[in-house]
Amino acid sequence: MTHELTANRLARASSNATASGGWWRDAVIYQVYVRSFADSDGDGVGDLRGVRERLPHLARLGVDAVWLTPFYVSPQADGGYDVADYRAVDPLFGDLSDADALVRSAHALGLRVIVDVVPNHTSEEHPWFRAALAGAPGARDLYHFRPGRGPGGAAPPNDWESVFGGPAWTRVADGEWYLHLFAPEQPDLNWDRPEVAEEFSSVLRFWLDLGVDGFRVDVAHGMVKAPGLPDIGRGAQATLIGTEPLPFFDQDGVHEIHRSWRRLLDSYEGPRIGVAEAWAPTSERLALYVRPDELHQAFNFRFLNCPWDAAAMRTVVDESLAAASSVGAPTTWVLSNHDVVRHVTRFGGGARGLARARAAALLMLALPGSAYVYQGEELGLPEVVDLPDSVRQDPAFARGEGQDGLRDGGRVPIPWSGTRAPYGFGDGGSWLPQPADWAGLSVAAQTGDPHSTLELYRAALELRRALPGLGAPDAGPLTWLSSPEGVLLFTRPGFACTLNTRPAAVELPSPGRPVLSSSPVEADGRTVRLPPDSCTWWAL
């Protein structure tokens, strides 16, 4: 990464922050799953020093910021999302000086740093929960402890189910039950207690003072529960998340928490941002999380979950833009993350899945708003579907009736170089086994290959920086033009985008001069032949 490109990225970010209200509005943010990015000490687990050493890859890729999954002190019952100490780095990942050095190195490369905060629950090893189990006065008020129902209180207090499967309640030795919407090792905090709000304000300040540029708020929709904790009356509750109202998610009370955090973020120079991982039944409910006095962004899971269907994609795009616009916020677009099956595999796997994934990436990067890239998607990595049961660590795997428990397949350490595992990940193997056929997917193998997925991403991000109509939400309207069934065609100032979701090539009048395509196109200046499962950008 040259000093000139670093300076250009910083200048663009500064210009965007001034012209359109914030650098994040059209940012490309790269998610690092710390355990699986790069291992610096040979223990088979990724760490903060490994991330810092690989930051030049992200700078060359052309992203604007990096989001780090939890690296705090944790017994790792749920990949670090069970936090025992919010102000300390787990020795597995390094120490506080490594976090400080990472932030400083990222800033020197023109990259901003977003870290996870986990406010819905703590680890069972958090001092507060230990005190609660020990019967310390008032300690249980910080969580949701309740007597059971039925003879002897032997039944859970209500019918709520864990997202990971099974009851959302666990009974302790003295007969009371505590609530955990996820694993039993992750007891839910009681946000009705002012001590909880005060503690998290302090935690946010700790990391902001260290220099981080913002937070991704885990389960941002979950901190407040409906009064009285009413029964739902139905099973398979995990399937209802994001589709129907639930008494433990998306309660109106969460918004006052986010307003208080917005005031805190705004008190710092920066600007510093908050990003909601929020599931809501409608786009309109999701937009509430990004009102002008709340968080800056919310993940657009409707786009992630959209099938490979042109009409469905257009509907999701239109509804997402309309909902975000109604509150003056930018839309976000995301295709994969550490909790879902990688989109190469979701779109069918093999050559077809990769073609669709490449096309979807160009579509995502052309849409107005901010885009999130999950580590390895720039390499076209598929989901690893054949991990042996003995190595799986997803806590849902052994519980059933919740998530599928197969999230480990998207968390396999990514390949950097070499012809055999661990492909440059580190000197000590990898905590999850890597496939034997990943050599051709490594960063080193794809660098310089004009047909590779990595170089496609690099080219797309370079064009996105150069052309104001790409990504920038305030550059002008998105206009849909007439197109054949199964094909999307839209324009924004200075460019057009075509997406062919059909399994066969489609011929149509050329919308302009092709500048980038996920698959080779045939154009003679008047007509164009769009390959199947492809996306093309056109200069107007």
Helices and strands as residue ranges (DSSP letters): H 3-20, G 23-26, E 28-32, G 34-36, H 48-53, H 55-61, E 65-68, E 72-73, E 85-89, H 96-108, E 112-117, H 127-133, G 139-142, E 145-146, G 151-153, E 169-171, E 177-179, H 194-210, E 214-217, G 237-240, H 254-266, E 273-276, H 283-287, G 288-290, E 297-298, H 301-304, H 310-325, E 332-334, H 343-346, H 350-366, E 370-374, G 377-379, G 389-391, G 395-398, G 407-410, G 439-441, H 443-446, H 453-466, E 479-480, E 487-492, E 495-500, E 506-509, E 513-517, E 522-523, E 527-530, E 534-539
